[in-house]
Amino acid sequence: SSPFTDVSEADNSFEAFYILNQLGYLKGYSDNTARPDAEIKRAEFLAVLMKAAGYEDASVILSENESGFADVPVSHWANGYINAALNREIIPLDNEFRPSDTLSFEDAIKYTVNALGYKSECNTLIDYLIKAMDLGLLDGAEQSVGDIATRETVANLIYNALDVPNMEMLNYGTEIVYEVPTNYHTFLSNAGIAKAKGTVEEISFAPQSK
């Protein structure tokens, strides 16, 4: 059954909300709602993304470090997640991160694609959108450039990313290449979670239809 009163099992985004909630990545509100149509803040999104990507421990370790952003003090609740994202080059270092601002749809795409390791293949927004489509990230997350990302879009985007093969930087002697290795990692394996025959730790995990 749904852990949220406003997301039923008949909803297209039910699996995304259910799985992410069960894994501890995306929590609802105190009134047991998920508020799928609500906007999401940039810091909130990054926290969900870094948890899903398996960087929770790194975020805890880095939570006492200065971020380099003028508007993200060490005391900020998301400082560790922001530092972990900087460390993995998922977000760019600028003067400000604007953690309390709403998240744009395009930044949600960029940060997720970067977290999966495909940053080296994307130079423009069009590159990111095409890569996101190629990786199957946009199923159920069909908003438009310029839109503010909703919680439903974010849930579907990160749910779709859970078992996408991660691209890695590999050294071949003096040559450095970016590719998906034969024994690739995924967000699930990065977090030490096994997925086998349609289950994730006893949780039903049926991919959404294409």
N, C-alpha and C positions, 0 to 999 in steps of 0.2 A: 504494500500500500504506500501511497505518497506520504512523505514526511511533512508536506506543506498543504495547507488548506486551499491554496489558490493554484495548485498544479495537480491536475487529476491524471490518472493513468491513461486517459484517452488523449491527453495533450501530446503533441509531437515532441515537445521538449522534456517529457517526463523522464525518459532514461537519462538524459544529461543531468538534470537536477538531482535525480535519485542517486546516481552513481557518484557524482561529485560530492554530494552530501554524505553519503555513506563512507567515502574515503577521507572525509574531513577537510576537503578543499574549499567547499562553498557552503556556508551556513546561512540559515534563514534569519528571520527577525524574531523577536521575543513573542510575537503573536502567532508564530508558526506559519508565517507567510514567506514566500520566496520573492514576491513582487517582480515577476518576470519582465514586466513592461517598464520598470523603473530604471533610471539612469544609474551608472556605476562610476565611482570616482577612480582616478588614475592609481592612487595608492591601493585601493581595494582590489582592483584588477591585478596589479602586480603581485599582491600577496597570494591571490588564488593561483596565478600562473607559476610563481616560484614554488609553491607547495606541490602543484601538479608535476612540475619538471623535476622534482626530487631534491630541491635545494633548501629544504626546511632547516636542516642541521647547519648548513653554511650561513643561512640567514640569522640563526641564533648566535653563531660565532662572530658574525660581522656587525651585530646590532650595536656594539659599543664603539664602532669606528666612525669617524667623520665621513659623511657621504660625498662632500665636495659641492653639494647643492646648497645655495644660500637659504633656501626655504625648507630644508630638511635637517633639523637639528638632531643630535644624537638621541634626544629624548622622544623623538617622533616614533609612534608605535610601529610604523612601517620602515624604519631606518634600515633594519637588517635585510629586509626583502629588497629594498632599493639598492643597497650595497652589493648584495649577491647578484642582482641583475646587471649592475655596472661591471662587476668582476667578470661576468660571462659575456660582456658586450651585447647584452640584450637591449639595453637602453643607452642612448648617447649621453655623455657628460656635457651638460650645458650650465648656464648660470643658475637656472631654476628648473625644478621638476614639476612644480604645481601639483602636489599630491592630492589636494582637495578639489581640484578642477574635475569636471566630467571628462570621461574618456571618449575620444573620437573613435569611430569605427576603423579608420585607417591605422591608428596607432595600435588598436587591439590586434589587427592583422600583422603589422610590422613586428611587434614584440613577440607574438606567438611564433611567427616564422623564424625570428632570430633565436628564440629559445630552443627551437628544433634543430638549429645549426645551419640553416640555409642562408644566412646573411650574405655569404660570399657570392651567391648567385643573384642577389637583388640589389640593383643600383637605383631604381626608380620605384615610385608607388605602383606603376603598372606591373613591374616585375614582381612586386610583393603580392599583388592581387592574383596574378597568373599562377604564381607558386602556391598560393593558398588554395586555389581551385584545383591545381594538379595534385596536391596532397590530400584533397578531400576535406579541407577544414571548414568550408563554407556551407555544408549541409545543415540547414536549419538556422544559418547565420547570414541570411541574405539581406543585409542592409546596404545603404549606398554611401559612397564617399561624401563626407561632409556631415553625415549623421552622427548623433551621440549614441554610443553603444549602449544597448540595454543589457540587463542582467540575463535575459534569455539568450541573446546573441553570444554573450561571453560564455555562458554555460555550454552552449552547443559547440562553440569554437574550441574550447579547451577539452571538452569531451571527445570531439573528433580527433584531437591531437594526441590523445593518450597512448595510442599504439602505432603512431607514425614513426618509421625508422629515423633515427637522429643522424644527421650528417656530422662528421667529425674531422678534425684536422689531423692528418697522418704524416709521419716523417718517413721518407724513403731515402735514406742516406742524407744527401744535401738538399733533396727536393721535398718541399712541403706541398701536399695536395689536400683538397677537401673532398671527401666522398663518404658514401654510406658503406661501412665495412660489412663483410660477410656476416660476422657476429655482431650485428648492430644492436644499439640500445634504443629504448623507447622511454617516454615519461614514466610508464609503469615500472619498467625494469630499473630505471634510475632511482626510483623510490623504494626499490626492493619488493615490488609487488608482482606476483606471478599471474599471468593470464593464460588460461588453458581451456580449450574446448568451450569457449563462450562464457567463461566465468572469471571473475576477479575476486579472489578471496571469498568464495561462496556467494558473491554478488552477481546477479544476472547481468550479463553484458552483451546484449545483442546490438550489433552495429545498426545505425539507422539506414533505411533504404536510400539508395542513391537517386 
